[in-house]
Amino acid sequence: MKLAVLAALEQRTALRCTMPGMTSSETAGYVAHHSGSPEVRTSCSPRTSSR
């Protein structure tokens, strides 16, 4: 349970921050890192299937 004094202070404080968008190469690196795949497509065109 929070102290009443700290709760009142918390209501009156705010943190504002912005995060700029990533470049195409940063996005590709991020996706490659999180997908575990060394090959990441950088185009938005749909992948064709050989089915």
C-alpha positions as CSV (number, residue, x, y, z in Angstrom):
1,M,0.0,0.0,0.0
2,K,1.3,3.4,-0.9
3,L,1.6,6.2,1.5
4,A,-1.0,8.9,1.0
5,V,1.7,11.6,0.6
6,L,3.4,9.6,-2.2
7,A,0.1,8.9,-3.9
8,A,-0.8,12.6,-4.0
9,L,2.7,13.4,-5.4
10,E,2.4,10.6,-8.0
11,Q,-0.9,12.1,-9.2
12,R,0.8,15.4,-9.9
13,T,3.9,14.2,-11.7
14,A,4.1,13.0,-15.3
15,L,6.9,11.8,-17.5
16,R,6.7,12.7,-21.2
17,C,9.1,11.2,-23.7
18,T,9.1,10.5,-27.4
19,M,10.8,7.9,-29.3
20,P,11.6,8.6,-33.0
21,G,10.8,6.0,-35.6
22,M,13.4,3.5,-36.7
23,T,15.1,3.6,-40.1
24,S,14.6,0.7,-42.5
25,S,17.9,-0.8,-41.6
26,E,17.2,-0.4,-37.9
27,T,13.8,-2.1,-38.4
28,A,15.4,-5.0,-40.3
29,G,18.0,-5.5,-37.6
30,Y,15.3,-5.4,-34.9
31,V,13.2,-8.0,-36.7
32,A,16.2,-10.2,-37.4
33,H,17.2,-10.1,-33.8
34,H,13.8,-10.9,-32.4
35,S,12.8,-13.5,-35.0
36,G,16.0,-15.5,-34.7
37,S,16.3,-15.5,-38.5
38,P,19.4,-14.3,-40.2
39,E,17.5,-13.4,-43.4
40,V,14.9,-10.7,-43.2
41,R,13.1,-9.3,-46.1
42,T,13.0,-5.5,-46.2
43,S,10.3,-5.1,-48.8
44,C,6.6,-5.0,-48.0
45,S,5.6,-7.1,-51.1
46,P,3.9,-10.4,-50.3
47,R,6.0,-13.5,-50.5
48,T,5.0,-15.9,-53.3
49,S,4.3,-19.5,-52.5
50,S,5.2,-22.5,-54.6
51,R,2.2,-24.5,-53.4
